Amino acid sequence: MTDPVVLVATMVAKPGQEELVEKTFAAALPKVHAEPGCLRYALHRRTGTTGEFVMIEKWASREALDAHMKGAVMREMGAALAQALSGAPDLVFLDAIPAGDADAGAV
């Protein structure tokens, strides 16, 4: 059995593009949730900002994440957001350190 993969992706919208970025991600969420291996794909906004978005992701395996990254939904989002983001997403992969309650102690 493979360990789940947790990824935090931060994207910054160019000024004036915040609404487009949010709407693009919101429209993609149901499609990503239906992808094989998607355990969590949750959009957040950094408190106090209008244009800094954080996606918290959890995938059943690295293979599931790789398929997502190469899939149609990501290609569609990439095309829609190519000119709306200030740069490439900042990707941070996390390794869980299980402690305490199994459900509350890990993403």
Backbone as XML, in Angstrom:
<?xml version="1.0"?>
<chain id="A" units="angstrom">
  <residue number="1" name="MET">
    <atom name="N" x="0.843" y="-1.184" z="0.000"/>
    <atom name="CA" x="0.000" y="0.000" z="0.000"/>
    <atom name="C" x="0.887" y="1.246" z="0.000"/>
  </residue>
  <residue number="2" name="THR">
    <atom name="N" x="0.556" y="2.231" z="-0.847"/>
    <atom name="CA" x="1.335" y="3.461" z="-0.908"/>
    <atom name="C" x="0.760" y="4.489" z="0.062"/>
  </residue>
  <residue number="3" name="ASP">
    <atom name="N" x="1.610" y="5.374" z="0.502"/>
    <atom name="CA" x="1.170" y="6.446" z="1.392"/>
    <atom name="C" x="0.488" y="7.530" z="0.584"/>
  </residue>
  <residue number="4" name="PRO">
    <atom name="N" x="-0.516" y="8.176" z="1.174"/>
    <atom name="CA" x="-1.137" y="9.322" z="0.502"/>
    <atom name="C" x="-0.117" y="10.449" z="0.316"/>
  </residue>
  <residue number="5" name="VAL">
    <atom name="N" x="-0.395" y="11.305" z="-0.649"/>
    <atom name="CA" x="0.450" y="12.459" z="-0.945"/>
    <atom name="C" x="-0.320" y="13.713" z="-0.566"/>
  </residue>
  <residue number="6" name="VAL">
    <atom name="N" x="0.310" y="14.568" z="0.239"/>
    <atom name="CA" x="-0.294" y="15.842" z="0.631"/>
    <atom name="C" x="0.511" y="16.955" z="-0.019"/>
  </residue>
  <residue number="7" name="LEU">
    <atom name="N" x="-0.200" y="17.864" z="-0.645"/>
    <atom name="CA" x="0.405" y="18.968" z="-1.380"/>
    <atom name="C" x="-0.332" y="20.247" z="-1.028"/>
  </residue>
  <residue number="8" name="VAL">
    <atom name="N" x="0.432" y="21.310" z="-0.801"/>
    <atom name="CA" x="-0.141" y="22.639" z="-0.615"/>
    <atom name="C" x="0.383" y="23.501" z="-1.760"/>
  </residue>
  <residue number="9" name="ALA">
    <atom name="N" x="-0.530" y="24.013" z="-2.573"/>
    <atom name="CA" x="-0.157" y="24.833" z="-3.725"/>
    <atom name="C" x="-0.660" y="26.253" z="-3.495"/>
  </residue>
  <residue number="10" name="THR">
    <atom name="N" x="0.251" y="27.224" z="-3.572"/>
    <atom name="CA" x="-0.118" y="28.627" z="-3.396"/>
    <atom name="C" x="0.009" y="29.340" z="-4.732"/>
  </residue>
  <residue number="11" name="MET">
    <atom name="N" x="-1.048" y="30.066" z="-5.109"/>
    <atom name="CA" x="-1.081" y="30.810" z="-6.355"/>
    <atom name="C" x="-1.462" y="32.251" z="-6.037"/>
  </residue>
  <residue number="12" name="VAL">
    <atom name="N" x="-0.833" y="33.197" z="-6.727"/>
    <atom name="CA" x="-1.125" y="34.607" z="-6.526"/>
    <atom name="C" x="-1.674" y="35.177" z="-7.826"/>
  </residue>
  <residue number="13" name="ALA">
    <atom name="N" x="-2.855" y="35.774" z="-7.726"/>
    <atom name="CA" x="-3.486" y="36.390" z="-8.892"/>
    <atom name="C" x="-2.867" y="37.753" z="-9.170"/>
  </residue>
  <residue number="14" name="LYS">
    <atom name="N" x="-2.785" y="38.091" z="-10.431"/>
    <atom name="CA" x="-2.389" y="39.450" z="-10.792"/>
    <atom name="C" x="-3.502" y="40.394" z="-10.347"/>
  </residue>
  <residue number="15" name="PRO">
    <atom name="N" x="-3.167" y="41.651" z="-10.034"/>
    <atom name="CA" x="-4.200" y="42.614" z="-9.656"/>
    <atom name="C" x="-5.291" y="42.688" z="-10.733"/>
  </residue>
  <residue number="16" name="GLY">
    <atom name="N" x="-6.535" y="42.632" z="-10.288"/>
    <atom name="CA" x="-7.679" y="42.669" z="-11.196"/>
    <atom name="C" x="-8.105" y="41.307" z="-11.715"/>
  </residue>
  <residue number="17" name="GLN">
    <atom name="N" x="-7.334" y="40.263" z="-11.430"/>
    <atom name="CA" x="-7.645" y="38.920" z="-11.921"/>
    <atom name="C" x="-8.159" y="37.989" z="-10.823"/>
  </residue>
  <residue number="18" name="GLU">
    <atom name="N" x="-8.340" y="38.516" z="-9.625"/>
    <atom name="CA" x="-8.724" y="37.687" z="-8.485"/>
    <atom name="C" x="-10.030" y="36.930" z="-8.716"/>
  </residue>
  <residue number="19" name="GLU">
    <atom name="N" x="-11.019" y="37.599" z="-9.251"/>
    <atom name="CA" x="-12.326" y="36.957" z="-9.461"/>
    <atom name="C" x="-12.231" y="35.842" z="-10.499"/>
  </residue>
  <residue number="20" name="LEU">
    <atom name="N" x="-11.481" y="36.074" z="-11.573"/>
    <atom name="CA" x="-11.298" y="35.041" z="-12.600"/>
    <atom name="C" x="-10.627" y="33.807" z="-12.005"/>
  </residue>
  <residue number="21" name="VAL">
    <atom name="N" x="-9.590" y="34.017" z="-11.204"/>
    <atom name="CA" x="-8.883" y="32.894" z="-10.596"/>
    <atom name="C" x="-9.823" y="32.105" z="-9.690"/>
  </residue>
  <residue number="22" name="GLU">
    <atom name="N" x="-10.547" y="32.800" z="-8.826"/>
    <atom name="CA" x="-11.460" y="32.107" z="-7.905"/>
    <atom name="C" x="-12.536" y="31.339" z="-8.663"/>
  </residue>
  <residue number="23" name="LYS">
    <atom name="N" x="-13.138" y="31.957" z="-9.658"/>
    <atom name="CA" x="-14.202" y="31.291" z="-10.419"/>
    <atom name="C" x="-13.668" y="30.089" z="-11.198"/>
  </residue>
  <residue number="24" name="THR">
    <atom name="N" x="-12.461" y="30.200" z="-11.718"/>
    <atom name="CA" x="-11.869" y="29.087" z="-12.467"/>
    <atom name="C" x="-11.646" y="27.888" z="-11.551"/>
  </residue>
  <residue number="25" name="PHE">
    <atom name="N" x="-11.083" y="28.137" z="-10.378"/>
    <atom name="CA" x="-10.872" y="27.043" z="-9.434"/>
    <atom name="C" x="-12.197" y="26.467" z="-8.947"/>
  </residue>
  <residue number="26" name="ALA">
    <atom name="N" x="-13.146" y="27.319" z="-8.623"/>
    <atom name="CA" x="-14.446" y="26.846" z="-8.124"/>
    <atom name="C" x="-15.138" y="25.958" z="-9.156"/>
  </residue>
  <residue number="27" name="ALA">
    <atom name="N" x="-15.042" y="26.309" z="-10.420"/>
    <atom name="CA" x="-15.666" y="25.506" z="-11.474"/>
    <atom name="C" x="-14.965" y="24.160" z="-11.638"/>
  </residue>
  <residue number="28" name="ALA">
    <atom name="N" x="-13.659" y="24.124" z="-11.377"/>
    <atom name="CA" x="-12.893" y="22.886" z="-11.553"/>
    <atom name="C" x="-13.041" y="21.926" z="-10.378"/>
  </residue>
  <residue number="29" name="LEU">
    <atom name="N" x="-13.372" y="22.425" z="-9.202"/>
    <atom name="CA" x="-13.399" y="21.581" z="-8.004"/>
    <atom name="C" x="-14.225" y="20.305" z="-8.163"/>
  </residue>
  <residue number="30" name="PRO">
    <atom name="N" x="-15.464" y="20.365" z="-8.634"/>
    <atom name="CA" x="-16.232" y="19.110" z="-8.753"/>
    <atom name="C" x="-15.584" y="18.098" z="-9.706"/>
  </residue>
  <residue number="31" name="LYS">
    <atom name="N" x="-14.966" y="18.592" z="-10.769"/>
    <atom name="CA" x="-14.309" y="17.697" z="-11.714"/>
    <atom name="C" x="-13.100" y="17.016" z="-11.069"/>
  </residue>
  <residue number="32" name="VAL">
    <atom name="N" x="-12.318" y="17.783" z="-10.307"/>
    <atom name="CA" x="-11.146" y="17.209" z="-9.647"/>
    <atom name="C" x="-11.588" y="16.224" z="-8.571"/>
  </residue>
  <residue number="33" name="HIS">
    <atom name="N" x="-12.629" y="16.578" z="-7.825"/>
    <atom name="CA" x="-13.123" y="15.674" z="-6.775"/>
    <atom name="C" x="-13.523" y="14.317" z="-7.353"/>
  </residue>
  <residue number="34" name="ALA">
    <atom name="N" x="-13.927" y="14.287" z="-8.616"/>
    <atom name="CA" x="-14.343" y="13.033" z="-9.257"/>
    <atom name="C" x="-13.170" y="12.236" z="-9.823"/>
  </residue>
  <residue number="35" name="GLU">
    <atom name="N" x="-11.977" y="12.803" z="-9.814"/>
    <atom name="CA" x="-10.817" y="12.093" z="-10.345"/>
    <atom name="C" x="-10.425" y="10.939" z="-9.426"/>
  </residue>
  <residue number="36" name="PRO">
    <atom name="N" x="-9.969" y="9.835" z="-10.004"/>
    <atom name="CA" x="-9.522" y="8.707" z="-9.175"/>
    <atom name="C" x="-8.387" y="9.113" z="-8.237"/>
  </residue>
  <residue number="37" name="GLY">
    <atom name="N" x="-8.525" y="8.751" z="-6.979"/>
    <atom name="CA" x="-7.473" y="9.013" z="-6.008"/>
    <atom name="C" x="-7.534" y="10.352" z="-5.320"/>
  </residue>
  <residue number="38" name="CYS">
    <atom name="N" x="-8.484" y="11.209" z="-5.690"/>
    <atom name="CA" x="-8.606" y="12.508" z="-5.031"/>
    <atom name="C" x="-9.271" y="12.311" z="-3.665"/>
  </residue>
  <residue number="39" name="LEU">
    <atom name="N" x="-8.524" y="12.604" z="-2.612"/>
    <atom name="CA" x="-9.044" y="12.494" z="-1.254"/>
    <atom name="C" x="-9.409" y="13.859" z="-0.679"/>
  </residue>
  <residue number="40" name="ARG">
    <atom name="N" x="-8.735" y="14.895" z="-1.153"/>
    <atom name="CA" x="-9.040" y="16.268" z="-0.730"/>
    <atom name="C" x="-8.486" y="17.212" z="-1.780"/>
  </residue>
  <residue number="41" name="TYR">
    <atom name="N" x="-9.290" y="18.202" z="-2.131"/>
    <atom name="CA" x="-8.888" y="19.266" z="-3.043"/>
    <atom name="C" x="-9.706" y="20.459" z="-2.606"/>
  </residue>
  <residue number="42" name="ALA">
    <atom name="N" x="-9.134" y="21.262" z="-1.718"/>
    <atom name="CA" x="-9.889" y="22.298" z="-1.016"/>
    <atom name="C" x="-9.237" y="23.663" z="-1.233"/>
  </residue>
  <residue number="43" name="LEU">
    <atom name="N" x="-10.006" y="24.575" z="-1.790"/>
    <atom name="CA" x="-9.524" y="25.922" z="-2.095"/>
    <atom name="C" x="-9.696" y="26.832" z="-0.883"/>
  </residue>
  <residue number="44" name="HIS">
    <atom name="N" x="-8.649" y="27.618" z="-0.609"/>
    <atom name="CA" x="-8.672" y="28.599" z="0.476"/>
    <atom name="C" x="-8.085" y="29.905" z="-0.040"/>
  </residue>
  <residue number="45" name="ARG">
    <atom name="N" x="-8.378" y="30.965" z="0.670"/>
    <atom name="CA" x="-7.751" y="32.253" z="0.394"/>
    <atom name="C" x="-6.968" y="32.646" z="1.638"/>
  </residue>
  <residue number="46" name="ARG">
    <atom name="N" x="-5.773" y="33.144" z="1.438"/>
    <atom name="CA" x="-4.986" y="33.595" z="2.582"/>
    <atom name="C" x="-5.714" y="34.746" z="3.254"/>
  </residue>
  <residue number="47" name="THR">
    <atom name="N" x="-5.932" y="34.636" z="4.545"/>
    <atom name="CA" x="-6.660" y="35.641" z="5.303"/>
    <atom name="C" x="-6.017" y="37.008" z="5.107"/>
  </residue>
  <residue number="48" name="GLY">
    <atom name="N" x="-6.865" y="38.002" z="4.871"/>
    <atom name="CA" x="-6.396" y="39.371" z="4.700"/>
    <atom name="C" x="-5.996" y="39.721" z="3.289"/>
  </residue>
  <residue number="49" name="THR">
    <atom name="N" x="-6.129" y="38.767" z="2.354"/>
    <atom name="CA" x="-5.786" y="39.043" z="0.957"/>
    <atom name="C" x="-7.013" y="38.799" z="0.084"/>
  </residue>
  <residue number="50" name="THR">
    <atom name="N" x="-6.955" y="39.307" z="-1.130"/>
    <atom name="CA" x="-8.000" y="38.991" z="-2.102"/>
    <atom name="C" x="-7.465" y="38.116" z="-3.224"/>
  </residue>
  <residue number="51" name="GLY">
    <atom name="N" x="-6.152" y="38.072" z="-3.379"/>
    <atom name="CA" x="-5.595" y="37.379" z="-4.535"/>
    <atom name="C" x="-4.600" y="36.281" z="-4.255"/>
  </residue>
  <residue number="52" name="GLU">
    <atom name="N" x="-4.458" y="35.853" z="-2.997"/>
    <atom name="CA" x="-3.544" y="34.752" z="-2.706"/>
    <atom name="C" x="-4.369" y="33.524" z="-2.359"/>
  </residue>
  <residue number="53" name="PHE">
    <atom name="N" x="-4.294" y="32.527" z="-3.232"/>
    <atom name="CA" x="-5.106" y="31.326" z="-3.109"/>
    <atom name="C" x="-4.226" y="30.145" z="-2.712"/>
  </residue>
  <residue number="54" name="VAL">
    <atom name="N" x="-4.762" y="29.297" z="-1.846"/>
    <atom name="CA" x="-4.043" y="28.120" z="-1.373"/>
    <atom name="C" x="-4.931" y="26.900" z="-1.585"/>
  </residue>
  <residue number="55" name="MET">
    <atom name="N" x="-4.410" y="25.931" z="-2.318"/>
    <atom name="CA" x="-5.123" y="24.684" z="-2.543"/>
    <atom name="C" x="-4.468" y="23.621" z="-1.665"/>
  </residue>
  <residue number="56" name="ILE">
    <atom name="N" x="-5.271" y="23.006" z="-0.812"/>
    <atom name="CA" x="-4.780" y="21.917" z="0.024"/>
    <atom name="C" x="-5.266" y="20.629" z="-0.622"/>
  </residue>
  <residue number="57" name="GLU">
    <atom name="N" x="-4.308" y="19.788" z="-0.996"/>
    <atom name="CA" x="-4.622" y="18.580" z="-1.751"/>
    <atom name="C" x="-4.151" y="17.337" z="-1.009"/>
  </residue>
  <residue number="58" name="LYS">
    <atom name="N" x="-4.912" y="16.280" z="-1.159"/>
    <atom name="CA" x="-4.492" y="14.970" z="-0.662"/>
    <atom name="C" x="-4.896" y="13.941" z="-1.706"/>
  </residue>
  <residue number="59" name="TRP">
    <atom name="N" x="-3.913" y="13.156" z="-2.113"/>
    <atom name="CA" x="-4.114" y="12.146" z="-3.143"/>
    <atom name="C" x="-3.768" y="10.776" z="-2.587"/>
  </residue>
  <residue number="60" name="ALA">
    <atom name="N" x="-4.454" y="9.754" z="-3.051"/>
    <atom name="CA" x="-4.255" y="8.393" z="-2.557"/>
    <atom name="C" x="-2.845" y="7.886" z="-2.840"/>
  </residue>
  <residue number="61" name="SER">
    <atom name="N" x="-2.200" y="8.404" z="-3.899"/>
    <atom name="CA" x="-0.865" y="7.949" z="-4.275"/>
    <atom name="C" x="-0.203" y="8.998" z="-5.158"/>
  </residue>
  <residue number="62" name="ARG">
    <atom name="N" x="1.078" y="8.855" z="-5.333"/>
    <atom name="CA" x="1.810" y="9.743" z="-6.244"/>
    <atom name="C" x="1.303" y="9.546" z="-7.666"/>
  </residue>
  <residue number="63" name="GLU">
    <atom name="N" x="0.941" y="8.310" z="-8.002"/>
    <atom name="CA" x="0.416" y="8.033" z="-9.339"/>
    <atom name="C" x="-0.881" y="8.795" z="-9.592"/>
  </residue>
  <residue number="64" name="ALA">
    <atom name="N" x="-1.758" y="8.856" z="-8.584"/>
    <atom name="CA" x="-3.016" y="9.589" z="-8.727"/>
    <atom name="C" x="-2.743" y="11.079" z="-8.914"/>
  </residue>
  <residue number="65" name="LEU">
    <atom name="N" x="-1.804" y="11.627" z="-8.148"/>
    <atom name="CA" x="-1.444" y="13.039" z="-8.301"/>
    <atom name="C" x="-0.850" y="13.292" z="-9.680"/>
  </residue>
  <residue number="66" name="ASP">
    <atom name="N" x="0.040" y="12.415" z="-10.124"/>
    <atom name="CA" x="0.647" y="12.587" z="-11.447"/>
    <atom name="C" x="-0.412" y="12.571" z="-12.546"/>
  </residue>
  <residue number="67" name="ALA">
    <atom name="N" x="-1.390" y="11.673" z="-12.438"/>
    <atom name="CA" x="-2.472" y="11.621" z="-13.432"/>
    <atom name="C" x="-3.270" y="12.917" z="-13.406"/>
  </residue>
  <residue number="68" name="HIS">
    <atom name="N" x="-3.538" y="13.433" z="-12.223"/>
    <atom name="CA" x="-4.251" y="14.716" z="-12.090"/>
    <atom name="C" x="-3.463" y="15.837" z="-12.766"/>
  </residue>
  <residue number="69" name="MET">
    <atom name="N" x="-2.164" y="15.895" z="-12.487"/>
    <atom name="CA" x="-1.337" y="16.982" z="-13.020"/>
    <atom name="C" x="-1.268" y="16.955" z="-14.549"/>
  </residue>
  <residue number="70" name="LYS">
    <atom name="N" x="-1.419" y="15.765" z="-15.147"/>
    <atom name="CA" x="-1.355" y="15.626" z="-16.603"/>
    <atom name="C" x="-2.740" y="15.598" z="-17.252"/>
  </residue>
  <residue number="71" name="GLY">
    <atom name="N" x="-3.782" y="15.677" z="-16.425"/>
    <atom name="CA" x="-5.140" y="15.482" z="-16.915"/>
    <atom name="C" x="-5.776" y="16.689" z="-17.577"/>
  </residue>
  <residue number="72" name="ALA">
    <atom name="N" x="-6.960" y="16.447" z="-18.121"/>
    <atom name="CA" x="-7.692" y="17.464" z="-18.872"/>
    <atom name="C" x="-8.066" y="18.669" z="-18.012"/>
  </residue>
  <residue number="73" name="VAL">
    <atom name="N" x="-8.452" y="18.441" z="-16.765"/>
    <atom name="CA" x="-8.872" y="19.562" z="-15.912"/>
    <atom name="C" x="-7.699" y="20.510" z="-15.677"/>
  </residue>
  <residue number="74" name="MET">
    <atom name="N" x="-6.531" y="19.977" z="-15.425"/>
    <atom name="CA" x="-5.358" y="20.834" z="-15.207"/>
    <atom name="C" x="-4.976" y="21.576" z="-16.490"/>
  </residue>
  <residue number="75" name="ARG">
    <atom name="N" x="-5.113" y="20.935" z="-17.635"/>
    <atom name="CA" x="-4.835" y="21.626" z="-18.904"/>
    <atom name="C" x="-5.818" y="22.770" z="-19.097"/>
  </residue>
  <residue number="76" name="GLU">
    <atom name="N" x="-7.100" y="22.538" z="-18.796"/>
    <atom name="CA" x="-8.113" y="23.586" z="-18.924"/>
    <atom name="C" x="-7.823" y="24.749" z="-17.974"/>
  </residue>
  <residue number="77" name="MET">
    <atom name="N" x="-7.499" y="24.438" z="-16.722"/>
    <atom name="CA" x="-7.204" y="25.492" z="-15.762"/>
    <atom name="C" x="-5.943" y="26.253" z="-16.161"/>
  </residue>
  <residue number="78" name="GLY">
    <atom name="N" x="-4.937" y="25.537" z="-16.624"/>
    <atom name="CA" x="-3.703" y="26.187" z="-17.045"/>
    <atom name="C" x="-3.945" y="27.185" z="-18.165"/>
  </residue>
  <residue number="79" name="ALA">
    <atom name="N" x="-4.763" y="26.793" z="-19.130"/>
    <atom name="CA" x="-5.071" y="27.699" z="-20.240"/>
    <atom name="C" x="-5.868" y="28.905" z="-19.753"/>
  </residue>
  <residue number="80" name="ALA">
    <atom name="N" x="-6.826" y="28.670" z="-18.861"/>
    <atom name="CA" x="-7.671" y="29.760" z="-18.370"/>
    <atom name="C" x="-6.898" y="30.737" z="-17.493"/>
  </residue>
  <residue number="81" name="LEU">
    <atom name="N" x="-5.886" y="30.237" z="-16.782"/>
    <atom name="CA" x="-5.181" y="31.073" z="-15.806"/>
    <atom name="C" x="-3.797" y="31.530" z="-16.270"/>
  </residue>
  <residue number="82" name="ALA">
    <atom name="N" x="-3.413" y="31.192" z="-17.484"/>
    <atom name="CA" x="-2.054" y="31.480" z="-17.961"/>
    <atom name="C" x="-1.679" y="32.949" z="-17.798"/>
  </residue>
  <residue number="83" name="GLN">
    <atom name="N" x="-2.596" y="33.843" z="-18.039"/>
    <atom name="CA" x="-2.307" y="35.276" z="-17.955"/>
    <atom name="C" x="-2.825" y="35.903" z="-16.664"/>
  </residue>
  <residue number="84" name="ALA">
    <atom name="N" x="-3.484" y="35.105" z="-15.812"/>
    <atom name="CA" x="-4.120" y="35.657" z="-14.615"/>
    <atom name="C" x="-3.278" y="35.516" z="-13.354"/>
  </residue>
  <residue number="85" name="LEU">
    <atom name="N" x="-2.293" y="34.622" z="-13.373"/>
    <atom name="CA" x="-1.457" y="34.413" z="-12.199"/>
    <atom name="C" x="-0.149" y="35.181" z="-12.340"/>
  </residue>
  <residue number="86" name="SER">
    <atom name="N" x="0.389" y="35.609" z="-11.200"/>
    <atom name="CA" x="1.625" y="36.390" z="-11.226"/>
    <atom name="C" x="2.861" y="35.530" z="-11.457"/>
  </residue>
  <residue number="87" name="GLY">
    <atom name="N" x="2.714" y="34.229" z="-11.373"/>
    <atom name="CA" x="3.828" y="33.320" z="-11.602"/>
    <atom name="C" x="3.379" y="31.895" z="-11.420"/>
  </residue>
  <residue number="88" name="ALA">
    <atom name="N" x="4.330" y="30.992" z="-11.469"/>
    <atom name="CA" x="4.023" y="29.576" z="-11.283"/>
    <atom name="C" x="3.589" y="29.332" z="-9.841"/>
  </residue>
  <residue number="89" name="PRO">
    <atom name="N" x="2.717" y="28.347" z="-9.633"/>
    <atom name="CA" x="2.318" y="28.014" z="-8.262"/>
    <atom name="C" x="3.527" y="27.577" z="-7.428"/>
  </residue>
  <residue number="90" name="ASP">
    <atom name="N" x="3.479" y="27.905" z="-6.147"/>
    <atom name="CA" x="4.479" y="27.427" z="-5.190"/>
    <atom name="C" x="3.948" y="26.115" z="-4.640"/>
  </residue>
  <residue number="91" name="LEU">
    <atom name="N" x="4.643" y="25.016" z="-4.913"/>
    <atom name="CA" x="4.202" y="23.686" z="-4.495"/>
    <atom name="C" x="5.019" y="23.210" z="-3.313"/>
  </residue>
  <residue number="92" name="VAL">
    <atom name="N" x="4.326" y="22.812" z="-2.237"/>
    <atom name="CA" x="4.979" y="22.289" z="-1.045"/>
    <atom name="C" x="4.391" y="20.914" z="-0.764"/>
  </residue>
  <residue number="93" name="PHE">
    <atom name="N" x="5.247" y="19.887" z="-0.811"/>
    <atom name="CA" x="4.827" y="18.528" z="-0.483"/>
    <atom name="C" x="5.089" y="18.293" z="0.994"/>
  </residue>
  <residue number="94" name="LEU">
    <atom name="N" x="4.160" y="17.615" z="1.659"/>
    <atom name="CA" x="4.249" y="17.399" z="3.098"/>
    <atom name="C" x="4.266" y="15.917" z="3.424"/>
  </residue>
  <residue number="95" name="ASP">
    <atom name="N" x="5.067" y="15.545" z="4.399"/>
    <atom name="CA" x="5.076" y="14.200" z="4.955"/>
    <atom name="C" x="4.412" y="14.259" z="6.322"/>
  </residue>
  <residue number="96" name="ALA">
    <atom name="N" x="3.407" y="13.442" z="6.529"/>
    <atom name="CA" x="2.692" y="13.425" z="7.804"/>
    <atom name="C" x="3.577" y="12.843" z="8.903"/>
  </residue>
  <residue number="97" name="ILE">
    <atom name="N" x="3.418" y="13.385" z="10.067"/>
    <atom name="CA" x="4.020" y="12.836" z="11.279"/>
    <atom name="C" x="2.849" y="12.460" z="12.170"/>
  </residue>
  <residue number="98" name="PRO">
    <atom name="N" x="2.306" y="11.248" z="11.988"/>
    <atom name="CA" x="1.105" y="10.863" z="12.715"/>
    <atom name="C" x="1.323" y="10.919" z="14.230"/>
  </residue>
  <residue number="99" name="ALA">
    <atom name="N" x="0.400" y="11.549" z="14.906"/>
    <atom name="CA" x="0.441" y="11.628" z="16.363"/>
    <atom name="C" x="-0.968" y="11.891" z="16.861"/>
  </residue>
  <residue number="100" name="GLY">
    <atom name="N" x="-1.270" y="11.407" z="18.031"/>
    <atom name="CA" x="-2.596" y="11.632" z="18.598"/>
    <atom name="C" x="-3.662" y="10.893" z="17.828"/>
  </residue>
  <residue number="101" name="ASP">
    <atom name="N" x="-4.822" y="11.474" z="17.766"/>
    <atom name="CA" x="-5.973" y="10.890" z="17.072"/>
    <atom name="C" x="-5.664" y="10.759" z="15.574"/>
  </residue>
  <residue number="102" name="ALA">
    <atom name="N" x="-5.926" y="9.602" z="15.009"/>
    <atom name="CA" x="-5.600" y="9.339" z="13.606"/>
    <atom name="C" x="-6.309" y="10.293" z="12.661"/>
  </residue>
  <residue number="103" name="ASP">
    <atom name="N" x="-7.555" y="10.656" z="12.943"/>
    <atom name="CA" x="-8.292" y="11.567" z="12.059"/>
    <atom name="C" x="-7.909" y="13.022" z="12.279"/>
  </residue>
  <residue number="104" name="ALA">
    <atom name="N" x="-7.698" y="13.410" z="13.516"/>
    <atom name="CA" x="-7.389" y="14.808" z="13.815"/>
    <atom name="C" x="-5.900" y="15.114" z="13.677"/>
  </residue>
  <residue number="105" name="GLY">
    <atom name="N" x="-5.051" y="14.105" z="13.705"/>
    <atom name="CA" x="-3.613" y="14.326" z="13.726"/>
    <atom name="C" x="-2.932" y="14.358" z="12.377"/>
  </residue>
  <residue number="106" name="ALA">
    <atom name="N" x="-3.686" y="14.251" z="11.286"/>
    <atom name="CA" x="-3.096" y="14.298" z="9.949"/>
    <atom name="C" x="-4.131" y="14.788" z="8.948"/>
  </residue>
  <residue number="107" name="VAL">
    <atom name="N" x="-3.647" y="15.378" z="7.874"/>
    <atom name="CA" x="-4.530" y="15.827" z="6.788"/>
    <atom name="C" x="-4.847" y="14.629" z="5.940"/>
  </residue>
</chain>
